[in-house]
Amino acid sequence: MKKLITFVLLAGWVLTAYSQKVIELEETTLTFEPTGEVVFEDYANGIVKVRENYAAQFQSNAIAFINENFDINRFRKESGNLNGDIYVTVTSPKGHLNARYDDKNQLVSTFQKFEDVPLPFEVRNEVYANYMGWTLTKDKYIASGTEGNIDKEKYIVYLEKGSEREKLRITPARTSTTGVAMVEKF
């Protein structure tokens, strides 16, 4: 029995050693394929409207979306602005992103504003803890930054409880120095 088990193990080891073959793959090319669909382009005025492939694709990360779906070189050619800064506005039903590119096609600055966006988990919990029993009726997200980064961001949140109404400005922790988020009435 020992000889049979030893023979099976040895045969398995030898067969797996011979099964390791190098497979050569053919050369491949990469092409630019946007993840969203551009619906309307008004290059003369710097306006691009997009249709998202899934809900909130644009508003969840607008800067990444414009980097993946906007061809700045084509925009320069069709608008006739081959030198200098370019200002682009990308809109969706829930908001817009304004972007400025320099003459080297580098993203210089952005400003974005969206309505009725889901609050981040930590921010939502902070509001719920401080305003238990209140209903969030409306919110806005406003952010700006340079070189593809978000330097300043805030949420404007509208709350209701019966006939009472509150308007809050919430600055998330990554742009504030206090806890999860800085919540202030205004």
Secondary structure per residue as TSV (DSSP state, phi and psi in degrees):
chain	resnum	aa	ss	phi	psi
A	1	M	-	360.0	-38.6
A	2	K	H	-61.6	-39.9
A	3	K	H	-65.0	-38.4
A	4	L	H	-66.2	-44.8
A	5	I	H	-65.8	-41.7
A	6	T	H	-63.0	-43.2
A	7	F	H	-62.1	-42.6
A	8	V	H	-65.1	-44.5
A	9	L	H	-63.1	-43.8
A	10	L	H	-64.4	-42.8
A	11	A	H	-64.3	-41.0
A	12	G	H	-62.9	-40.5
A	13	W	H	-67.2	-43.6
A	14	V	H	-64.8	-44.0
A	15	L	H	-65.9	-38.9
A	16	T	H	-69.0	-31.5
A	17	A	H	-66.3	-36.6
A	18	Y	H	-79.7	-16.6
A	19	S	T	-82.9	-6.9
A	20	Q	-	-82.9	93.3
A	21	K	-	-107.6	142.2
A	22	V	-	-83.3	126.8
A	23	I	-	-108.9	121.2
A	24	E	-	-88.1	129.5
A	25	L	-	-98.6	153.3
A	26	E	-	-76.8	158.8
A	27	E	-	-67.3	143.5
A	28	T	-	-122.9	158.1
A	29	T	-	-121.2	147.7
A	30	L	-	-103.8	139.3
A	31	T	-	-126.4	160.4
A	32	F	-	-83.5	113.1
A	33	E	-	-128.2	107.4
A	34	P	-	-63.6	151.6
A	35	T	S	-87.9	-15.3
A	36	G	S	-118.0	169.0
A	37	E	E	-107.7	126.1
A	38	V	E	-79.2	122.2
A	39	V	E	-93.8	-41.3
A	40	F	E	-142.9	134.3
A	41	E	E	-128.8	121.7
A	42	D	E	-120.7	81.3
A	43	Y	T	-64.2	-30.3
A	44	A	T	-62.2	-36.3
A	45	N	T	-103.3	1.2
A	46	G	T	72.9	38.6
A	47	I	E	-118.4	130.7
A	48	V	E	-131.7	125.3
A	49	K	E	-107.9	138.8
A	50	V	E	-123.5	153.2
A	51	R	E	-113.4	125.4
A	52	E	-	-80.5	150.2
A	53	N	S	-77.0	-24.6
A	54	Y	S	-145.0	160.6
A	55	A	T	-58.1	134.5
A	56	A	T	64.3	23.0
A	57	Q	H	-63.0	-45.1
A	58	F	H	-71.0	-49.5
A	59	Q	H	-72.3	-22.0
A	60	S	H	-67.6	-34.5
A	61	N	S	-156.3	82.4
A	62	A	H	-63.5	-37.1
A	63	I	H	-67.6	-44.2
A	64	A	H	-64.4	-38.0
A	65	F	H	-62.3	-44.4
A	66	I	H	-69.1	-34.8
A	67	N	H	-65.1	-35.5
A	68	E	H	-81.3	-30.7
A	69	N	H	-114.5	-5.4
A	70	F	-	-112.1	124.7
A	71	D	-	-98.0	96.8
A	72	I	H	-65.2	-33.6
A	73	N	H	-65.3	-44.7
A	74	R	H	-63.3	-40.5
A	75	F	H	-59.5	-45.1
A	76	R	H	-60.6	-44.5
A	77	K	H	-64.1	-46.6
A	78	E	H	-74.5	-28.0
A	79	S	H	-85.4	-17.0
A	80	G	T	84.1	0.8
A	81	N	-	-94.7	87.1
A	82	L	-	-86.5	-17.2
A	83	N	S	-129.7	153.9
A	84	G	S	92.2	179.1
A	85	D	-	-74.8	150.4
A	86	I	E	-124.8	134.4
A	87	Y	E	-110.8	127.2
A	88	V	E	-124.9	138.4
A	89	T	E	-118.8	121.6
A	90	V	E	-110.7	124.8
A	91	T	E	-118.6	154.2
A	92	S	E	-141.3	171.4
A	93	P	T	-59.5	-24.3
A	94	K	T	-99.7	-4.9
A	95	G	E	165.5	-161.7
A	96	H	E	-150.3	163.4
A	97	L	E	-130.9	126.5
A	98	N	E	-104.1	130.2
A	99	A	E	-130.6	145.2
A	100	R	E	-121.6	127.4
A	101	Y	E	-111.1	144.3
A	102	D	-	-86.7	-176.3
A	103	D	T	-69.6	-11.8
A	104	K	T	-98.1	13.8
A	105	N	S	63.2	27.0
A	106	Q	-	-96.1	138.1
A	107	L	E	-68.8	120.3
A	108	V	E	-95.4	-50.7
A	109	S	E	-151.4	157.8
A	110	T	E	-138.8	154.0
A	111	F	E	-140.4	130.9
A	112	Q	E	-134.7	146.2
A	113	K	E	-144.7	123.9
A	114	F	E	-132.6	150.4
A	115	E	E	-113.1	150.8
A	116	D	S	53.1	52.3
A	117	V	-	-99.3	148.3
A	118	P	-	-66.8	133.7
A	119	L	-	-73.1	147.4
A	120	P	-	-59.5	152.8
A	121	F	H	-52.8	-48.8
A	122	E	H	-64.7	-41.5
A	123	V	H	-66.6	-43.3
A	124	R	H	-60.1	-42.5
A	125	N	H	-65.8	-37.2
A	126	E	H	-63.6	-44.7
A	127	V	H	-65.3	-43.8
A	128	Y	H	-62.0	-41.4
A	129	A	H	-65.4	-38.4
A	130	N	H	-84.2	-23.4
A	131	Y	S	-131.2	57.6
A	132	M	T	-65.3	132.2
A	133	G	T	93.2	-9.2
A	134	W	-	-87.6	155.0
A	135	T	E	-113.4	128.9
A	136	L	E	-78.1	117.8
A	137	T	E	-100.2	-28.5
A	138	K	E	-161.7	149.7
A	139	D	E	-149.5	158.4
A	140	K	E	-132.8	146.3
A	141	Y	E	-118.8	126.7
A	142	I	E	-129.3	128.8
A	143	A	E	-146.3	151.8
A	144	S	E	-145.7	158.7
A	145	G	E	-173.4	-179.2
A	146	T	E	-124.8	149.2
A	147	E	T	49.8	42.1
A	148	G	T	81.1	0.8
A	149	N	-	-101.5	153.9
A	150	I	-	-99.2	115.0
A	151	D	-	-93.6	-38.1
A	152	K	E	-131.2	134.3
A	153	E	E	-148.6	150.8
A	154	K	E	-156.4	156.9
A	155	Y	E	-115.6	134.5
A	156	I	E	-104.9	118.5
A	157	V	E	-118.2	133.9
A	158	Y	E	-108.8	124.0
A	159	L	E	-118.4	150.5
A	160	E	E	-135.2	144.3
A	161	K	E	-145.9	99.0
A	162	G	T	66.8	-120.8
A	163	S	T	-95.1	-3.5
A	164	E	E	-82.9	145.7
A	165	R	E	-135.1	141.4
A	166	E	E	-132.1	146.2
A	167	K	E	-123.8	123.2
A	168	L	E	-119.1	146.9
A	169	R	E	-111.4	123.6
A	170	I	E	-119.0	123.6
A	171	T	E	-107.3	114.9
A	172	P	E	-61.5	160.4
A	173	A	G	-60.2	-32.9
A	174	R	G	-68.1	-17.1
A	175	T	G	-115.8	2.4
A	176	S	S	-121.9	169.4
A	177	T	S	-108.4	6.3
A	178	T	S	-117.0	113.8
A	179	G	S	52.2	-143.6
A	180	V	S	-75.0	-44.1
A	181	A	E	-158.2	152.0
A	182	M	E	-98.4	118.7
A	183	V	E	-109.4	126.0
A	184	E	E	-140.1	142.9
A	185	K	E	-81.4	148.0
A	186	F	-	-158.1	360.0
